[in-house]
Amino acid sequence: MSTNVTDELRYVYAVCRPLPGPLHADLTGVGDAPPRQVAHKGLVAVVSPVPARDFAHEPLRVHLEDLDWLAGTARAHQKVISALTTVTCPLPLRLATVFRDDSGVRTMLESENERLHRILDRIDGHIEWGVKVWLAPGADKAAAGASRPSGPPASGRDYLRQRRAQRTAGEEAAARADAFARRLHADLTRSAAASRLHPPQSPALAESGAGRNVLNGAYLVPRERAEAFLELVGRTEGNQPGLRVEVTGPWAAYSFTDDPDDAPDDSQADPADAAGQRSAEHA
């Protein structure tokens, strides 16, 4: 289908149940356009107009290679999602989800109606918290260094024994970090309605000096239990030298947008797309 560069398309941020009132008049989204609601069969899609010259298939493909453009679009996307999260439990759609017009949006709401209702039933009354555990840079090497005897090795054999002891100490420090992360994830999963393990965050996306990411979890928590959940995380602070626990949120349920009828066990699912989108939103 050819698209004139002056045409407007429909950018869809999220799907939710009918809102209690209109969106805030000052709220703007992608391209500084104010979002509005497209309703169909008990669902609402929150949309705004975007130019085809940027969001038609070919120009969008080029833009998605531009990290500055991607980061700006992600921030505008997240601003709308955050506003919705204060008044409802939205189902966020993928970054840069675009339809030709309102009719295309309604067709999506029609064809996906049952599935969307199932997901909204699942996340209703919940928010998402992210919890990460970081092993400080050099913590495993410090443990290895602590096992090093003073003075030079007496012989080549003594040198090899020292090296083996240092390597073992470093491996034990890393193993303790992994065991702590597994225990914390199990405790948090019991306090959440659902949980997901994302892949460890790439060092390239982490803050400088963050260290090694040994836990990157997402937890779907009832709003009324959020304080107790955060207190549970807080009680781990300082428990393990060399480890840092980081909490992010509250988020919309980015990690729980799959259909409950199709999803694997929550604690084992691996929704890398959601993790990637949230990383872009921090850019």
C-alpha positions in Angstrom: 0.0 0.0 0.0 1.5 3.4 -1.0 1.3 6.1 1.7 1.4 9.8 1.1 4.0 11.5 3.3 1.3 14.0 4.4 -1.0 11.2 5.7 -1.6 10.7 9.4 -1.4 7.3 11.0 -2.7 6.1 14.4 -0.1 5.4 17.1 -1.5 3.1 19.8 0.0 3.3 23.3 -2.2 0.9 25.2 -5.5 -0.8 25.6 -7.5 -0.5 28.7 -11.0 -0.7 30.1 -13.2 2.5 29.7 -11.6 5.3 31.7 -13.5 7.1 34.5 -13.0 10.5 32.6 -11.2 12.2 29.8 -7.4 12.2 29.6 -5.7 15.2 31.0 -5.9 18.1 28.6 -2.1 18.9 28.9 -1.0 15.3 28.3 1.0 14.8 25.1 2.6 11.8 23.5 4.7 11.0 20.5 5.4 14.1 18.4 3.8 16.2 21.1 0.4 15.1 19.9 -2.4 14.8 22.6 -3.6 11.2 23.0 -7.3 10.4 22.7 -9.5 7.3 23.1 -10.9 5.0 20.5 -13.6 2.8 22.1 -15.0 -0.5 20.9 -16.7 -3.4 22.6 -15.8 -2.6 26.2 -12.2 -1.7 25.4 -10.4 1.6 24.8 -7.3 2.1 22.7 -5.4 5.2 23.6 -4.0 6.7 20.4 -2.6 9.8 18.8 -1.9 10.9 15.2 1.6 10.5 13.8 2.9 11.4 10.4 3.3 8.7 7.8 6.5 10.2 6.7 8.0 9.0 10.0 5.8 6.0 10.9 5.0 4.2 7.6 6.9 0.9 7.2 10.0 2.1 5.5 10.7 5.4 7.3 9.9 3.6 10.6 12.4 0.9 9.8 15.1 3.5 9.3 14.1 5.4 12.4 14.4 2.3 14.6 18.1 2.2 13.8 18.5 5.8 15.2 19.1 5.5 18.9 18.3 9.1 19.7 15.0 9.0 17.8 14.2 5.7 19.5 14.9 7.0 23.0 12.8 10.1 22.4 9.9 8.1 21.1 10.2 5.7 24.0 10.1 8.5 26.5 7.0 10.0 24.9 5.4 6.5 24.8 6.2 6.0 28.5 4.8 9.4 29.5 1.4 8.4 28.2 1.6 4.9 29.8 2.6 6.5 33.1 -0.4 8.9 33.0 -2.7 6.0 32.3 -1.2 3.9 35.2 -2.3 6.5 37.7 -6.0 6.0 36.8 -6.2 2.4 35.5 -4.2 -0.7 34.7 -3.4 -0.3 31.0 -2.1 -3.0 28.7 0.9 -1.3 27.1 1.4 -2.2 23.4 4.8 -2.5 21.7 6.7 0.7 21.0 5.7 2.1 17.6 2.5 0.1 17.2 0.8 1.9 14.3 -2.5 1.5 12.4 -3.7 3.2 9.2 -6.7 4.9 10.9 -9.3 4.6 13.6 -11.0 1.9 11.6 -7.9 -0.2 11.7 -7.6 0.3 15.5 -11.3 -0.8 16.0 -10.6 -3.9 13.8 -7.7 -4.8 16.1 -10.0 -4.4 19.2 -12.6 -6.5 17.5 -10.3 -9.4 16.4 -8.3 -9.4 19.6 -11.3 -8.7 21.9 -11.4 -11.9 24.0 -7.6 -12.1 24.4 -7.3 -8.5 25.4 -10.1 -8.9 28.0 -8.3 -12.0 29.4 -5.0 -10.0 29.8 -6.8 -7.0 31.4 -8.6 -9.4 33.8 -5.2 -10.7 34.9 -3.5 -7.3 35.4 -6.5 -5.5 36.9 -5.6 -3.9 40.2 -1.8 -4.7 39.8 1.4 -2.9 39.0 4.8 -4.1 38.0 8.0 -3.8 40.0 11.5 -4.6 38.7 14.1 -6.0 41.0 17.8 -6.4 40.0 20.7 -7.7 42.0 24.2 -6.6 41.0 27.5 -8.1 42.0 29.9 -5.2 42.5 32.8 -4.9 40.1 35.7 -6.9 41.3 33.8 -8.4 44.3 34.7 -11.9 43.2 38.4 -10.8 42.7 38.4 -9.2 46.1 37.3 -12.6 47.6 40.0 -14.2 45.7 42.6 -11.7 46.9 41.6 -12.2 50.5 42.6 -15.8 50.2 46.1 -14.9 48.9 48.8 -15.6 51.5 51.3 -12.8 52.3 54.8 -13.1 50.8 55.9 -14.6 47.5 55.3 -18.3 46.7 58.1 -20.5 47.9 58.1 -22.6 44.7 56.3 -23.1 41.4 54.1 -25.7 43.0 53.3 -23.3 45.8 52.4 -20.6 43.2 50.0 -23.0 41.4 48.3 -23.9 44.7 47.8 -20.2 45.5 46.3 -19.5 42.0 43.9 -22.4 42.5 42.9 -21.1 45.9 42.3 -17.6 44.5 40.2 -19.0 41.6 38.2 -21.1 44.0 37.5 -18.1 46.3 36.3 -16.0 43.3 34.0 -18.8 42.1 32.6 -19.2 45.6 31.8 -15.4 45.8 30.0 -15.6 42.4 28.1 -18.7 43.5 27.0 -17.0 46.7 25.7 -14.1 44.7 23.7 -16.4 42.4 22.3 -18.3 45.4 21.2 -15.0 47.0 19.5 -13.9 43.8 17.7 -17.3 43.6 16.4 -17.0 47.2 15.3 -13.4 46.7 13.5 -14.2 43.5 11.7 -17.1 45.2 10.7 -14.9 48.2 9.4 -12.1 45.9 7.6 -14.6 43.7 5.6 -15.8 46.7 4.6 -12.2 47.5 3.5 -11.4 43.9 0.6 -12.5 41.8 3.1 -13.4 39.0 6.8 -13.1 38.2 9.1 -13.2 35.3 12.9 -13.6 34.9 14.4 -11.5 32.2 17.8 -12.2 30.8 20.7 -10.5 32.8 21.0 -6.9 31.8 23.8 -6.3 29.3 26.7 -4.3 30.8 26.4 -2.0 27.8 22.9 -0.9 29.1 23.9 -0.6 32.7 25.3 2.4 34.5 29.1 2.6 34.5 30.5 0.5 37.3 27.2 -1.4 38.0 29.0 -4.8 38.0 27.5 -8.1 37.0 23.7 -8.5 36.9 22.8 -11.7 38.7 19.0 -11.1 38.9 16.7 -9.2 36.6 13.2 -10.0 37.7 9.7 -8.5 37.2 6.9 -8.9 39.7 3.2 -8.3 39.2 2.0 -7.0 42.6 -1.5 -6.0 43.8 -1.5 -2.2 44.4 -2.6 -2.7 48.0 0.4 -5.0 48.7 3.0 -2.7 47.1 4.3 -1.3 50.4 4.7 -4.8 51.9 6.5 -6.0 48.7 8.9 -3.1 48.9 9.6 -3.7 52.6 10.4 -7.3 51.8 13.0 -6.1 49.2 14.3 -3.5 51.6 15.0 -6.1 54.3 17.7 -7.6 52.0 19.7 -4.4 51.9 23.2 -5.0 53.2 22.7 -8.7 53.8 25.4 -9.7 51.4 28.7 -7.7 51.1 29.5 -6.9 47.5 25.8 -7.2 46.3 23.4 -4.3 45.5 19.7 -4.7 45.2 17.9 -2.2 42.9 14.2 -1.6 42.6 12.4 0.1 39.7 8.8 1.0 39.3 6.0 1.1 39.7 5.4 0.3 36.0 2.5 -0.7 33.9 2.5 -4.5 33.5 5.0 -4.5 30.6 6.2 -8.0 31.4 2.8 -9.6 31.7 1.2 -8.7 28.3 1.0 -12.3 27.1 -2.3 -14.2 27.1 -2.8 -16.1 30.4 -4.2 -19.0 28.4 -1.0 -19.4 26.4 1.6 -18.3 28.9 4.1 -20.8 30.5 4.8 -20.9 34.2 5.3 -17.2 35.2 8.5 -17.8 37.1 10.1 -19.3 34.0 8.9 -17.1 31.1 11.5 -14.9 29.5 9.9 -11.9 27.8 13.0 -10.2 26.4 10.9 -7.8 24.3 9.5 -6.2 27.5 12.9 -5.9 29.1 14.3 -4.3 26.0 11.5 -1.8 25.8 11.9 -0.8 29.4 15.6 -0.4 28.9 14.9 2.0 26.0 12.6 4.0 28.1 15.4 4.7 30.6 17.5 6.1 27.8 
